[in-house]
């Protein structure tokens, strides 16, 4: 065993262990450490609603002290099973390259022993390593912008923003108001009202070139997480919804998880006015930050356009752990990669 792959004591004996735990033990281990909602036990209800069974929760200990906690859910891609720990693990002690690598090694061994069909584990890491691979599907991010809400008041929050952002939110607030827009929290809306919001998302998707999830996914998130953890804020003009944000809350942090805006809303700066309203509302509740969820980096240049908008709200980006694929069955995984490349090449050829 490589010395860099495990924690060792002065006599060279391993001092790190990985063991399965229940929700209560995981909660106790996390204690007051900030925990992403996706790694919180309340997230299980949403994953279950999407058909993703909890594979297990694990506690990683070094020298007898809780060091990291991770929750994994079952997914499939191309008919092959994999595990996904969204925004996990949660590190409770110092996060070193050696500890990250050791945790992954132990986790792969535990998964292989329990279910040898699992092809890979998708999890987050700060440090790239030989056993971390770019995602076979979807994209990740390793930088984001967080609106600092600690100043407390709208005036103080905007004063801490870049100059163009400070001017921008004031202009957006004024423009939306003069256009007759209203902004309010609509958490607890019924399904018919939500379908009106979903139509705005479909318009957003057509404009920006992405495929939204089915309406049921967003509705399940709202109902499974409940109003304590999932909130809806809507900008309306003449009673018609033009922009909305689905905001998740975990501890003192809020995250703008999903959002949508109509084409018409650009004329009255609706999305910016709404995001500013949400930030002020969260600050009024005592939240310390509003995560705008993802920005470009050298690893993920695809997020450059959305990052241009978000950077107006914060003086600097916040580094976060990006997601990686960690192989459990390398031969199968590489075959999947080759098959996907072949399919994409065929589509490009047919479209030529």
VOPAGU-2260 file (C-alpha; in pm, 1 decimal, decimal comma):
REM VOPAGU-2260
SITE   aa  ch    i         X         Y         Z
SITE  UNK   A    0       0,0       0,0       0,0
SITE  UNK   A    1     139,4     340,8    -101,4
SITE  UNK   A    2     215,4     573,6     192,9
SITE  UNK   A    3      33,0     849,9       4,3
SITE  UNK   A    4    -283,9     641,4      -7,7
SITE  UNK   A    5    -361,1     619,0     359,9
SITE  UNK   A    6    -322,4     787,6     696,1
SITE  UNK   A    7     -50,7     620,8     903,1
SITE  UNK   A    8      67,3     649,4    1261,4
SITE  UNK   A    9     429,7     698,8    1369,0
SITE  UNK   A   10     491,4     324,1    1352,8
SITE  UNK   A   11     351,6     303,1    1001,1
SITE  UNK   A   12      20,6     137,4    1094,7
SITE  UNK   A   13    -297,6     258,5     920,0
SITE  UNK   A   14    -507,1     492,1    1133,3
SITE  UNK   A   15    -792,3     564,4     890,7
SITE  UNK   A   16   -1111,8     364,9     847,4
SITE  UNK   A   17   -1429,5     389,9     639,2
SITE  UNK   A   18   -1748,8     249,0     781,6
SITE  UNK   A   19   -2119,0     260,2     693,8
SITE  UNK   A   20   -2338,6     472,0     920,1
SITE  UNK   A   21   -2705,8     554,6     950,8
SITE  UNK   A   22   -2858,9     899,3     907,8
SITE  UNK   A   23   -2844,1     977,4    1278,3
SITE  UNK   A   24   -2475,3     892,1    1310,3
SITE  UNK   A   25   -2395,3    1092,2     997,0
SITE  UNK   A   26   -2586,7    1389,3    1136,0
SITE  UNK   A   27   -2402,1    1369,9    1466,8
SITE  UNK   A   28   -2065,9    1348,2    1290,6
SITE  UNK   A   29   -2141,4    1653,9    1076,4
SITE  UNK   A   30   -2256,4    1854,6    1377,1
SITE  UNK   A   31   -2233,1    2226,5    1300,0
SITE  UNK   A   32   -2018,3    2186,0     988,6
SITE  UNK   A   33   -2186,9    2346,8     685,2
SITE  UNK   A   34   -2346,1    2065,1     487,1
SITE  UNK   A   35   -2467,9    2087,1     125,2
SITE  UNK   A   36   -2835,6    2005,3     102,6
SITE  UNK   A   37   -2760,9    1714,4    -134,9
SITE  UNK   A   38   -2563,4    1545,2     143,9
SITE  UNK   A   39   -2826,9    1619,6     408,8
SITE  UNK   A   40   -3063,1    1340,9     505,3
SITE  UNK   A   41   -3365,1    1544,2     387,2
SITE  UNK   A   42   -3236,2    1508,2      30,0
SITE  UNK   A   43   -3312,8    1137,5      37,8
SITE  UNK   A   44   -3685,0    1203,8      -4,6
SITE  UNK   A   45   -3623,1    1386,4    -331,9
SITE  UNK   A   46   -3384,5    1121,2    -465,5
SITE  UNK   A   47   -3637,8     852,0    -377,8
SITE  UNK   A   48   -3908,6    1040,2    -567,9
SITE  UNK   A   49   -3684,7    1021,0    -876,2
SITE  UNK   A   50   -3626,8     646,9    -837,6
SITE  UNK   A   51   -3274,3     683,5    -695,3
SITE  UNK   A   52   -3231,5     455,9    -397,2
SITE  UNK   A   53   -2987,8     544,4    -121,2
SITE  UNK   A   54   -2686,6     314,5    -157,2
SITE  UNK   A   55   -2545,0     413,7     176,8
SITE  UNK   A   56   -2386,5     669,0     404,9
SITE  UNK   A   57   -2023,6     634,0     508,4
SITE  UNK   A   58   -1807,2     791,5     774,1
SITE  UNK   A   59   -1435,4     830,2     712,5
SITE  UNK   A   60   -1231,0     853,8    1031,8
SITE  UNK   A   61    -864,8     943,1    1079,5
SITE  UNK   A   62    -697,5     869,2    1412,0
SITE  UNK   A   63   -1037,3     798,5    1561,2
SITE  UNK   A   64   -1186,8    1136,3    1462,6
SITE  UNK   A   65   -1467,8    1194,0    1211,0
SITE  UNK   A   66   -1297,2    1337,6     903,3
SITE  UNK   A   67   -1552,7    1312,7     619,8
SITE  UNK   A   68   -1908,3    1195,1     559,6
SITE  UNK   A   69   -2053,5    1091,2     225,2
SITE  UNK   A   70   -2398,4     982,0     103,1
SITE  UNK   A   71   -2433,0     796,5    -228,3
SITE  UNK   A   72   -2738,7     730,1    -442,2
SITE  UNK   A   73   -2794,5     475,4    -718,1
SITE  UNK   A   74   -2812,9     601,0   -1077,5
SITE  UNK   A   75   -2784,0     443,9   -1421,5
SITE  UNK   A   76   -2636,5     561,7   -1750,1
SITE  UNK   A   77   -2668,3     363,4   -2069,6
SITE  UNK   A   78   -2812,6      79,5   -1865,1
SITE  UNK   A   79   -2505,2      65,6   -1640,5
SITE  UNK   A   80   -2530,1     139,0   -1265,6
SITE  UNK   A   81   -2321,9     404,1   -1093,0
SITE  UNK   A   82   -2330,5     593,5    -763,3
SITE  UNK   A   83   -2357,7     968,5    -726,4
SITE  UNK   A   84   -2258,6    1167,3    -417,7
SITE  UNK   A   85   -2375,3    1514,2    -514,7
SITE  UNK   A   86   -2153,0    1773,2    -346,2
SITE  UNK   A   87   -2001,8    1501,0    -132,4
SITE  UNK   A   88   -1802,8    1414,9      63,3
SITE  UNK   A   89   -1848,6    1669,1     339,9
SITE  UNK   A   90   -1508,6    1727,9     498,7
SITE  UNK   A   91   -1504,6    1771,6     875,4
SITE  UNK   A   92   -1126,3    1791,1     916,9
SITE  UNK   A   93    -842,4    1909,5     694,1
SITE  UNK   A   94    -893,0    1802,1     334,0
SITE  UNK   A   95    -556,0    1688,8     201,0
SITE  UNK   A   96    -468,8    1518,0    -129,4
SITE  UNK   A   97    -365,1    1209,1      67,6
SITE  UNK   A   98    -690,5    1189,8     259,1
SITE  UNK   A   99    -897,9    1242,1     -54,3
SITE  UNK   A  100    -712,3     961,2    -231,5
SITE  UNK   A  101    -736,7     728,5      68,0
SITE  UNK   A  102   -1109,3     790,6     104,3
SITE  UNK   A  103   -1166,3     713,8    -263,3
SITE  UNK   A  104    -959,6     394,8    -244,3
SITE  UNK   A  105   -1152,1     270,1      57,9
SITE  UNK   A  106   -1485,0     371,8     -93,8
SITE  UNK   A  107   -1414,5     185,1    -418,9
SITE  UNK   A  108   -1323,5    -125,9    -219,4
SITE  UNK   A  109   -1640,6     -99,9      -9,9
SITE  UNK   A  110   -1862,5     -49,7    -314,1
SITE  UNK   A  111   -1698,1    -332,5    -507,7
SITE  UNK   A  112   -1746,5    -568,4    -213,3
SITE  UNK   A  113   -2111,6    -477,6    -166,5
SITE  UNK   A  114   -2224,8    -447,3    -529,0
SITE  UNK   A  115   -1969,8    -547,5    -796,4
SITE  UNK   A  116   -2206,1    -433,0   -1071,6
SITE  UNK   A  117   -2138,0     -64,5    -994,2
SITE  UNK   A  118   -1922,7      80,5   -1274,1
SITE  UNK   A  119   -1811,0     408,1   -1117,1
SITE  UNK   A  120   -1867,1     655,7    -835,7
SITE  UNK   A  121   -1931,5    1021,0    -915,0
SITE  UNK   A  122   -1806,6    1234,6    -627,9
SITE  UNK   A  123   -1631,4    1563,1    -562,1
SITE  UNK   A  124   -1266,0    1637,2    -497,4
SITE  UNK   A  125   -1049,3    1943,2    -459,2
SITE  UNK   A  126    -734,8    1781,1    -595,8
SITE  UNK   A  127    -714,5    1610,6    -934,0
SITE  UNK   A  128    -540,8    1273,3    -916,4
SITE  UNK   A  129    -471,7     970,8   -1140,8
SITE  UNK   A  130    -790,9     801,5   -1018,1
SITE  UNK   A  131   -1018,1    1101,4   -1092,0
SITE  UNK   A  132   -1163,6    1115,4   -1442,8
SITE  UNK   A  133   -1358,8    1377,2   -1634,0
SITE  UNK   A  134   -1732,0    1306,9   -1623,7
SITE  UNK   A  135   -1865,6    1069,9   -1885,1
SITE  UNK   A  136   -2184,8    1277,2   -1898,7
SITE  UNK   A  137   -2308,7    1621,4   -1785,1
SITE  UNK   A  138   -2076,3    1898,4   -1669,7
SITE  UNK   A  139   -1953,3    2002,9   -1329,8
SITE  UNK   A  140   -1816,6    2328,9   -1192,4
SITE  UNK   A  141   -1529,8    2410,5    -959,6
SITE  UNK   A  142   -1598,2    2781,0    -919,7
SITE  UNK   A  143   -1912,6    2968,8    -828,5
SITE  UNK   A  144   -2021,9    3314,6    -723,2
SITE  UNK   A  145   -2172,5    3366,3    -380,3
SITE  UNK   A  146   -2349,5    3688,4    -287,8
SITE  UNK   A  147   -2218,6    3784,5      54,5
SITE  UNK   A  148   -2525,7    3848,5     268,7
SITE  UNK   A  149   -2341,0    3901,6     595,7
SITE  UNK   A  150   -2357,5    4282,7     572,1
SITE  UNK   A  151   -2729,1    4236,0     640,9
SITE  UNK   A  152   -2901,1    4532,9     475,2
SITE  UNK   A  153   -2958,6    4587,0     102,4
SITE  UNK   A  154   -2743,7    4899,0     111,8
SITE  UNK   A  155   -2453,3    4722,9     281,7
SITE  UNK   A  156   -2482,5    4412,4      61,7
SITE  UNK   A  157   -2475,1    4614,7    -259,3
SITE  UNK   A  158   -2185,3    4825,0    -127,6
SITE  UNK   A  159   -1977,9    4504,7    -104,2
SITE  UNK   A  160   -2049,3    4414,6    -468,5
SITE  UNK   A  161   -1843,2    4525,5    -770,4
SITE  UNK   A  162   -1932,0    4872,1    -896,9
SITE  UNK   A  163   -2109,9    4749,6   -1210,9
SITE  UNK   A  164   -2308,0    4502,2   -1005,3
SITE  UNK   A  165   -2406,0    4766,5    -752,5
SITE  UNK   A  166   -2528,7    4993,1   -1029,5
SITE  UNK   A  167   -2691,9    4702,1   -1207,0
SITE  UNK   A  168   -2913,7    4586,8    -920,0
SITE  UNK   A  169   -3026,1    4941,4    -849,3
SITE  UNK   A  170   -3112,3    4991,1   -1215,3
SITE  UNK   A  171   -3289,1    4654,0   -1235,2
SITE  UNK   A  172   -3490,2    4725,4    -922,1
SITE  UNK   A  173   -3599,7    5061,9   -1059,2
SITE  UNK   A  174   -3669,1    4938,3   -1413,6
SITE  UNK   A  175   -3880,4    4644,2   -1297,2
SITE  UNK   A  176   -4077,4    4865,5   -1060,1
SITE  UNK   A  177   -4143,1    5127,7   -1328,7
SITE  UNK   A  178   -4261,6    4850,1   -1562,6
SITE  UNK   A  179   -4524,0    4755,2   -1305,8
SITE  UNK   A  180   -4361,4    4429,2   -1196,2
SITE  UNK   A  181   -4423,8    4267,2    -861,4
SITE  UNK   A  182   -4192,9    4020,5    -688,5
SITE  UNK   A  183   -4302,0    3787,2    -412,4
SITE  UNK   A  184   -4233,2    3452,2    -254,8
SITE  UNK   A  185   -4484,6    3195,8    -378,7
SITE  UNK   A  186   -4367,7    2890,9    -186,4
SITE  UNK   A  187   -4666,0    2662,1    -134,8
SITE  UNK   A  188   -4819,2    2732,3    -476,0
SITE  UNK   A  189   -5041,6    2459,6    -619,9
SITE  UNK   A  190   -4958,1    2241,2    -919,1
SITE  UNK   A  191   -5161,6    2446,4   -1166,8
SITE  UNK   A  192   -4975,4    2761,3   -1066,7
SITE  UNK   A  193   -4645,0    2580,0   -1099,0
SITE  UNK   A  194   -4730,2    2474,0   -1454,7
SITE  UNK   A  195   -4747,2    2845,5   -1541,5
SITE  UNK   A  196   -4392,5    2879,4   -1412,3
SITE  UNK   A  197   -4279,5    2572,5   -1602,4
SITE  UNK   A  198   -4395,5    2732,3   -1927,4
SITE  UNK   A  199   -4145,3    3013,0   -1858,2
SITE  UNK   A  200   -3870,6    2753,6   -1813,4
SITE  UNK   A  201   -3960,9    2594,6   -2146,3
SITE  UNK   A  202   -3925,6    2936,9   -2309,5
SITE  UNK   A  203   -3589,1    2983,7   -2139,0
SITE  UNK   A  204   -3472,8    2643,9   -2263,7
SITE  UNK   A  205   -3568,1    2719,8   -2624,1
SITE  UNK   A  206   -3380,2    3049,3   -2608,8
SITE  UNK   A  207   -3068,2    2923,0   -2434,0
SITE  UNK   A  208   -3046,5    2583,3   -2603,7
SITE  UNK   A  209   -3089,7    2330,3   -2323,6
SITE  UNK   A  210   -3342,1    2060,3   -2238,0
SITE  UNK   A  211   -3530,3    2112,2   -1910,9
SITE  UNK   A  212   -3626,9    1827,8   -1684,2
SITE  UNK   A  213   -3991,5    1724,3   -1697,4
SITE  UNK   A  214   -4214,9    1945,5   -1484,7
SITE  UNK   A  215   -4260,4    1663,5   -1233,6
SITE  UNK   A  216   -3892,4    1678,2   -1132,5
SITE  UNK   A  217   -3914,1    2038,4   -1011,3
SITE  UNK   A  218   -4247,1    1974,0    -845,2
SITE  UNK   A  219   -4106,3    1670,5    -668,2
SITE  UNK   A  220   -3816,3    1879,0    -540,0
SITE  UNK   A  221   -4053,4    2134,8    -392,3
SITE  UNK   A  222   -4282,3    1881,1    -231,5
SITE  UNK   A  223   -4015,2    1635,8    -114,8
SITE  UNK   A  224   -3789,3    1896,9      42,8
SITE  UNK   A  225   -4075,6    2105,7     177,4
SITE  UNK   A  226   -4089,5    2481,5     243,3
SITE  UNK   A  227   -3810,4    2466,2     499,4
SITE  UNK   A  228   -3559,8    2368,4     231,5
SITE  UNK   A  229   -3715,5    2459,6    -107,5
SITE  UNK   A  230   -3862,7    2801,0    -184,2
SITE  UNK   A  231   -4010,7    2971,2    -491,6
SITE  UNK   A  232   -3982,1    3340,6    -577,8
SITE  UNK   A  233   -4165,1    3487,4    -877,0
SITE  UNK   A  234   -4156,3    3813,4   -1071,3
SITE  UNK   A  235   -4485,4    3896,3   -1239,3
SITE  UNK   A  236   -4602,9    4169,8   -1474,5
SITE  UNK   A  237   -4975,9    4222,8   -1509,4
SITE  UNK   A  238   -5018,5    3902,5   -1311,2
SITE  UNK   A  239   -4822,2    3696,1   -1563,9
SITE  UNK   A  240   -4505,0    3518,2   -1444,6
SITE  UNK   A  241   -4192,3    3628,4   -1629,3
SITE  UNK   A  242   -3909,8    3511,1   -1400,8
SITE  UNK   A  243   -3878,9    3264,6   -1114,8
SITE  UNK   A  244   -3614,7    3114,6    -889,1
SITE  UNK   A  245   -3628,4    2784,5    -704,8
SITE  UNK   A  246   -3408,2    2845,2    -401,7
SITE  UNK   A  247   -3282,1    2574,5    -168,1
SITE  UNK   A  248   -3178,6    2642,5     190,0
SITE  UNK   A  249   -2938,9    2445,2     409,9
SITE  UNK   A  250   -2834,8    2599,5     738,1
SITE  UNK   A  251   -2722,4    2958,0     682,0
SITE  UNK   A  252   -2663,8    2911,1     307,6
SITE  UNK   A  253   -2913,9    2954,1      25,0
SITE  UNK   A  254   -2865,1    2840,1    -334,0
SITE  UNK   A  255   -3034,9    2963,9    -650,5
SITE  UNK   A  256   -3084,4    2607,5    -772,4
SITE  UNK   A  257   -3306,9    2663,1   -1075,9
SITE  UNK   A  258   -3427,3    2974,5   -1249,7
SITE  UNK   A  259   -3617,8    3084,8   -1559,1
SITE  UNK   A  260   -3689,3    3409,3   -1741,4
SITE  UNK   A  261   -3909,3    3502,2   -2036,1
SITE  UNK   A  262   -3776,0    3677,0   -2342,4
SITE  UNK   A  263   -3991,5    3978,2   -2260,3
SITE  UNK   A  264   -3837,2    4008,7   -1913,6
SITE  UNK   A  265   -3510,4    4122,7   -2066,3
SITE  UNK   A  266   -3678,2    4451,6   -2148,7
SITE  UNK   A  267   -3733,5    4528,4   -1780,5
SITE  UNK   A  268   -3428,3    4346,8   -1635,5
SITE  UNK   A  269   -3652,2    4094,6   -1465,7
SITE  UNK   A  270   -3398,8    3821,3   -1384,8
SITE  UNK   A  271   -3157,1    4063,2   -1220,6
SITE  UNK   A  272   -3433,5    4230,4   -1021,3
SITE  UNK   A  273   -3556,6    3891,2    -902,5
SITE  UNK   A  274   -3212,9    3763,9    -800,5
SITE  UNK   A  275   -3153,1    4084,6    -605,0
SITE  UNK   A  276   -3492,3    4048,0    -431,8
SITE  UNK   A  277   -3406,8    3688,7    -334,5
SITE  UNK   A  278   -3068,3    3795,0    -198,4
SITE  UNK   A  279   -3226,8    4065,1      17,6
SITE  UNK   A  280   -3498,7    3825,7     137,9
SITE  UNK   A  281   -3242,5    3564,8     236,3
SITE  UNK   A  282   -3030,9    3827,0     416,7
SITE  UNK   A  283   -3339,7    3942,1     606,8
SITE  UNK   A  284   -3379,1    3583,3     732,8
SITE  UNK   A  285   -3019,6    3580,2     856,5
SITE  UNK   A  286   -2863,9    3375,3     573,5
SITE  UNK   A  287   -2496,6    3444,6     517,4
SITE  UNK   A  288   -2474,3    3377,1     143,6
SITE  UNK   A  289   -2668,0    3311,5    -175,5
SITE  UNK   A  290   -2481,5    3070,7    -405,2
SITE  UNK   A  291   -2553,7    3142,1    -772,5
SITE  UNK   A  292   -2439,4    2787,4    -852,2
SITE  UNK   A  293   -2164,3    2760,8   -1104,5
SITE  UNK   A  294   -1923,6    2973,8   -1305,6
SITE  UNK   A  295   -1657,4    2922,3   -1568,1
SITE  UNK   A  296   -1305,5    2803,6   -1498,7
SITE  UNK   A  297   -1020,5    2664,4   -1705,5
SITE  UNK   A  298   -1173,7    2320,8   -1652,4
SITE  UNK   A  299   -1527,1    2428,7   -1746,1
SITE  UNK   A  300   -1513,9    2709,6   -2006,1
SITE  UNK   A  301   -1869,3    2619,4   -2114,0
SITE  UNK   A  302   -1999,8    2825,1   -1820,6
SITE  UNK   A  303   -1834,3    3146,6   -1935,0
SITE  UNK   A  304   -2154,7    3315,3   -2053,2
SITE  UNK   A  305   -2352,4    3249,2   -1736,2
SITE  UNK   A  306   -2048,7    3341,3   -1529,4
SITE  UNK   A  307   -2038,5    3687,5   -1688,8
SITE  UNK   A  308   -2377,3    3761,9   -1537,2
SITE  UNK   A  309   -2305,3    3613,2   -1195,8
SITE  UNK   A  310   -1970,2    3784,1   -1141,3
SITE  UNK   A  311   -2149,2    4117,1   -1106,2
SITE  UNK   A  312   -2282,2    4005,1    -769,7
SITE  UNK   A  313   -1952,6    3921,3    -597,1
SITE  UNK   A  314   -1603,1    4068,1    -582,1
SITE  UNK   A  315   -1440,5    3731,4    -652,4
SITE  UNK   A  316   -1535,5    3372,8    -734,0
SITE  UNK   A  317   -1548,8    3101,6    -469,5
SITE  UNK   A  318   -1354,5    2783,5    -532,7
SITE  UNK   A  319   -1554,7    2463,4    -477,4
SITE  UNK   A  320   -1483,0    2094,2    -524,3
SITE  UNK   A  321   -1564,4    1978,1    -875,8
SITE  UNK   A  322   -1714,3    1639,1    -954,2
SITE  UNK   A  323   -1512,1    1348,7   -1094,3
SITE  UNK   A  324   -1579,0     993,2   -1199,3
SITE  UNK   A  325   -1392,7     737,2    -987,8
SITE  UNK   A  326   -1373,8     397,3   -1154,0
SITE  UNK   A  327   -1491,0      77,1    -987,8
SITE  UNK   A  328   -1494,0    -133,9   -1306,0
SITE  UNK   A  329   -1235,1      33,3   -1532,6
SITE  UNK   A  330   -1279,2    -196,1   -1832,6
SITE  UNK   A  331   -1655,9    -142,8   -1846,5
SITE  UNK   A  332   -1619,5     232,4   -1792,1
SITE  UNK   A  333   -1369,5     270,6   -2076,3
SITE  UNK   A  334   -1595,5      70,5   -2304,2
SITE  UNK   A  335   -1879,0     310,0   -2218,6
SITE  UNK   A  336   -1658,5     608,8   -2302,2
SITE  UNK   A  337   -1563,7     460,0   -2638,1
SITE  UNK   A  338   -1927,6     380,7   -2717,5
SITE  UNK   A  339   -2034,9     738,3   -2639,4
SITE  UNK   A  340   -1757,2     879,6   -2856,3
SITE  UNK   A  341   -1863,2     655,2   -3142,9
SITE  UNK   A  342   -2228,1     765,7   -3110,2
SITE  UNK   A  343   -2130,5    1133,9   -3105,5
SITE  UNK   A  344   -1903,7    1088,4   -3408,6
SITE  UNK   A  345   -2188,8     918,8   -3597,9
SITE  UNK   A  346   -2427,2    1204,5   -3513,6
SITE  UNK   A  347   -2173,2    1461,8   -3632,5
SITE  UNK   A  348   -2124,6    1265,7   -3955,3
SITE  UNK   A  349   -2498,7    1248,2   -4020,3
SITE  UNK   A  350   -2534,1    1618,5   -3949,9
SITE  UNK   A  351   -2252,4    1714,4   -4186,5
